[in-house]
Amino acid sequence: MTPKNALVVALRRLLQPLVRLLTAQGITYPMLADLLKQVYVEVAVRDFRLEGEAPTDSRVTLLTGVHRKDVKRLRTPGEPQPEAMPEMVALGSQLAAVWTTRRDLRDRKGRPRPLPRLASQGGARSFEGLVASISKDIRARPLLDEWLRLGVVKIDEQDRVVLRSAAFVPSRGFDEKAFYFGHNLHDHIAAAGHNVQGEGPPFLERSVHYEGLDAASVAGIKELAERAGMEAVQSVYRESKEHETRDRKSASPKQRLTFGIYFYSEPSTPKAKKDE
């Protein structure tokens, strides 16, 4: 089957920022090609079954173009390994969830309150008290130092701990940022791919895009997008947390979800002037 030209054009554009990142991080074309070969085999075996049966090596070769010898070498039995979440991300997500959903830790506008560092200063409504509510085995001071390093929190002029965003997204720490890079882009592309193929009801996937704006205008719109986006994230975050607590008692099969907001800007490409 010959791929549609519109998809090839879209794929070329999609790959440009990815290849830019890979090149900057020392991942060469041969390394990527070998990784792609593994992923093609993995996806074909997992997602292109016939009547529930895994495809043969020959069928995988037919579907992917990967040589049968390589298919046999790369094919691995069993379920794929789950997404590896860094320990700090897992712990940070728990703490951020409590900080942004517990009523006594939010202000009148629903924003996470700045917290005194020590329980002796704020009791349960302190950073130390928050950590203790999650686990008695975790010490608050080393965790605070790590969050400061990652840029998740800051210390204000009153020596209080301030959460920089309502969702745990570190501004530093390569492993933590790489986790979100893989997780968020996987789900965004999965949703967009589902919509392109038109199989079943479409997932939410919307964007606003304009050209020809001044830098000052873009800066103002960016601020608006961040404010409105975080309000939406906080709302979905709190609702999901409430459902998670309720659904834990149910025996129904469980699902996962991702809801995301992003903003990007760059210089516009000058348009060619028409001959007068």
N, C-alpha and C positions, 0 to 999 in steps of 0.2 A: 504494500500500500504506500503510495506516494504522499508524504506529509503536505498539508496545506501551506501555501506560501506565507499566508498571514501569520501562521503559528511560527514558522521559521524566523520571520522578521521579528516577532515578539520575543522569541527565545534568544536571538542575537542581542537584543537590547537588555533583556533580563540578565544575561551572562556577563555583560561588560563590567558592572560594579563588582560582581563576584570575582571575576578574573583579576581585577585591580587589587582586591583584597588578598587573593591567593598569592599573587606575584609579590606583593609587599611583605607577606608572611613566609616567603621562601617555598611555597608549594608550586612546583614546576608542572609543566604539561604532562611529562611521563608519569609523575606521581598522581596527578588528577585522573589521567587516562586509566591507570591501574585501579584507582578507587571507583571510577565510574563502571568499570567492568564488573567489579564485585557487586555494586549496587544494582546494575542491570539484572544480574543473575538472581540476587536476593528478591527483587521485586517481581520478577517473572515467576519464580517458584511460589511466592506468597500470594500474589494477586491475580494470577492467570491460570487458575485451576479449572479442570474440566470435570464437572459432576462431583466436585469435592476432592478429586484426586490431583496430586501434585503433577505438574507437567514432566515429561521425560526430558533427558538431556538434549535429545534431538529437537524437541519442541522449544525448549529454552533457546537453543541456537537459532531456530527459525524466527522466534519472536524478537530476539535481541541483537542478532548478528555476532554474538560472542562465540568464538570457536568452541566446538564440542569438547575438545581436550581441556580448554580453560574452564568450561562449565563444570566438568567433572571434578576439576581441582578446587574450584571455588565454592561448589555447592556444599552447604553445611546443613545437617539435619537439625530438627528441633526448632523451638520458637526463637525469634530474634531477641537479643538482649534488650531489656528496658532502657529507657533514656537515663543516662547517668547524671544525676543532679548533684552538683557540688554540695558538700555538707553545709557550707555557709549559706548557700541559696535556700536549702530546705529549711534551715533554722530561721533564716531571715524572713522567709515567706510566712512562717508560723507567727513570728513576732509582729510582723507588719499587719497580718490578718487581725490579731487581737487588738493592736494599737488603733486600727482604723474602724473596728466594728464594736468595740466595747464602749457603751454610752458614756461611762465616767472618764474615758480617755479621749473624748471628742468635745470640741467646743460647740456653741450654739449653731454654727453653720455646718456642723458635721465634720470639721477638719480635725486631724489628730493633734492633740494638745502637746505643747512642749512639756517635757517631764523633768522634774528634779532628778539628779543622778542617783541619790541614795534613798533607801527606804526610810532612814532616819529623818529625811527632809520631807518626803511626800507619801510615806506609807505604801499602800498598794498602788497609788497613782504616782509612782516613780519609775525610773528606768530599771532600777534594781528590783522593784516589786513586779514589774512587767515580766522580766526574765524569770523570776522565781515562780510566776504563775504558769509558765511553760514547762520548766524543768528545775528541780532542786539540784541537779548535777552540774548545771552550767553556771559559771561565775560571771557576773555582770561586767566586771572591769575589762577582762580580756576581750569579751564580745564587743563592748563599746569601742575599744581601741581598734578592733578589726573593722567595725562599721565606719569609724572615722576615716580609716585608711581607704576603704572602698567608696567613700563619699556618699554613703546612704544617709548618714546623720551629720549634724553639725552642732557645735556648742554655742549658744547665744550669749549675749552680754550679761544675762542673769545666771549663767552657769547651768542652764537647762539643756537637755538633749532634745533636739528638734529633728523630726523625720523630714527628709528632703522631699520625698514623694510618697503618695499613699500606697503605691505598689513597690515591692522590693526590686529595684533596678539599680545595680551599682554603677557609679560613674567611673570607677577604677577597678582593678582586679581582672586580669585577662581571662582566667578560667571561668569566672562568674559571668563576664560579658559574653564569652564564647558560648556558654550554655544558652543564654537568652537568644543569641544570634541563631543558633540551630533550632531551638524550640519555636521561636516566634515566626521565623521565615518558613519553617516546615509547615506550620499550620496555615499561614497566609497563602502559600503556594498550593497547599492541599485544598483550601476553600476555593481559590481561583480556578484551579484545575477542574474541580467538581463542577463549577459553574460553566466553564468552557465546554465541557463534555455534555452538559445538559441532562445529567442523570439524576432525576429527583428534584425536589424543591431547592432553589438556589440558597446558598449561604449569604449572610450579610457581607458585602464587600463594596464599599463606596469610597470615593475620594473627590476632592475639589482641586482643580488645577487651572491656573491662570498664568499668562505670560505678559511681559511688558510692564511690570510693576517696579516702582522705585524701591531701593533697598530699605528706606525708612518705612514704606508701606508694608513690605514683607515682614519687617521686624515687629510691627504692630499686630499684623495678622498672626504671626507666630505666637505672640503672647496670648492672643485670644484663643488660638487653637490649643495651647497648653492648658489654659484655664478651663475651657469647655471640655477638653479631652479628659482632664483629671477628674472633673465632676462626673463624667460618664463612667470612667473606670471605677471611681469610688462607689458609685451606685450599683454597678454590676458586681463589684467585689463584695459589698455588704449583703446583697441579695443571695449571691452564691454561697456565702458563708452560712447564712441562715438555712438554706436548703440542704447544705452538706450536713449540718447538725441533725436536721429532721430526717434526711434520707438514710442516714447511717443505720437507722433501726429497720429499714425496709430490706426485704430479701430480693427485690427486683434487680436485674442486671444493671450495672453501673456504667455511666459514660463520663467522659471528660470534655471540657470546653476550653476555648481560648477566645478572649475578646481583646482586641488591640487597637491602639491609636498611634498614628505616626505622622510626622511632618518633615518635609524635605524642601530645600531650595538651592538653587545654583544659578549662575549667570545665564541669561537667555541667549540662544544662538541667534545672531543677527540674521534677519531675513533679507534675501537678495532683492534689490530694487528692480522694479520692472522698467524696461526701456520706454522712454517717453516718445 
